[in-house]
Amino acid sequence: MNKKISIDLSLMDENKGTGSAGSQVYYLTHQVSKLTSHLELHPKDYSSQRGLWKLLGKRKRLSIYLSDKNPTLYNKVIKNLSIRGLKGR
């Protein structure tokens, strides 16, 4: 079950590595998809639902930060991951 995640190198800043906001959004999106598929099989797993909401909140905060600091990278991340953008931004 330990799969390695291949992070798109174009989403990372040159000096930050995997700690950059773009790569963190990518990783969180992967985690969200795993939890979503788990919850489809186990709809009453409320602790996993809470974990999913926490991950979505963290991804949203990182997306807000990224859209403020580097809008071109933000647009690239949103497009590559096929996730919705922020409302009103």
C-alpha positions in Angstrom: 0.0 0.0 0.0 3.0 2.3 0.2 3.0 3.8 -3.2 5.5 6.5 -4.1 4.0 9.7 -5.4 5.6 11.2 -8.4 5.4 14.9 -8.0 5.4 17.0 -11.1 8.6 18.9 -11.0 7.1 21.9 -12.8 5.0 22.5 -9.7 8.0 23.0 -7.4 10.0 26.1 -6.9 13.7 25.6 -7.7 15.0 26.2 -4.1 12.1 24.8 -2.0 11.8 21.2 -3.2 8.9 19.2 -1.9 8.2 21.9 0.8 6.9 24.4 -1.8 3.2 25.3 -1.7 2.7 23.8 -5.2 4.0 20.4 -4.3 2.1 20.4 -1.0 -1.1 21.1 -2.9 -0.3 18.3 -5.2 0.4 15.9 -2.3 -2.8 16.9 -0.5 -4.8 16.4 -3.6 -3.5 12.9 -3.8 -4.4 12.3 -0.2 -7.9 13.7 -0.8 -8.5 11.3 -3.7 -7.4 8.3 -1.6 -9.7 9.3 1.3 -12.6 10.0 -1.1 -12.3 6.5 -2.6 -12.2 5.1 1.0 -15.3 7.0 2.0 -17.2 5.6 -1.0 -16.8 2.2 0.4 -17.2 3.2 4.1 -19.7 6.1 4.1 -20.2 6.0 7.9 -16.5 6.3 8.8 -16.8 9.7 10.5 -13.2 10.0 11.6 -12.1 9.7 8.0 -14.7 12.3 7.0 -13.2 14.6 9.6 -9.7 13.9 8.2 -10.9 14.7 4.7 -12.3 18.0 5.9 -9.1 18.9 7.6 -7.1 18.1 4.4 -9.4 20.1 2.3 -9.0 23.1 4.6 -5.3 22.8 4.5 -5.3 22.6 0.7 -7.5 25.6 0.6 -5.2 27.7 2.8 -2.2 26.7 0.7 -4.1 27.5 -2.5 -4.9 31.0 -1.1 -1.2 31.5 -0.2 -0.1 30.3 -3.6 -2.6 32.5 -5.5 -1.4 35.6 -3.5 2.4 34.9 -3.8 2.7 33.2 -7.3 -0.5 33.5 -9.4 1.1 31.8 -12.5 2.2 28.8 -10.5 -1.2 28.7 -8.9 -3.0 28.6 -12.3 -0.6 25.9 -13.4 -1.3 23.8 -10.3 -5.1 24.2 -10.7 -4.9 23.2 -14.3 -2.6 20.2 -13.9 -4.6 18.8 -11.0 -8.0 19.5 -12.5 -9.3 21.0 -9.3 -11.6 23.9 -8.8 -10.0 27.3 -8.3 -10.8 29.7 -5.4 -14.1 31.6 -5.5 -13.7 35.3 -6.3 -10.0 35.1 -7.1 
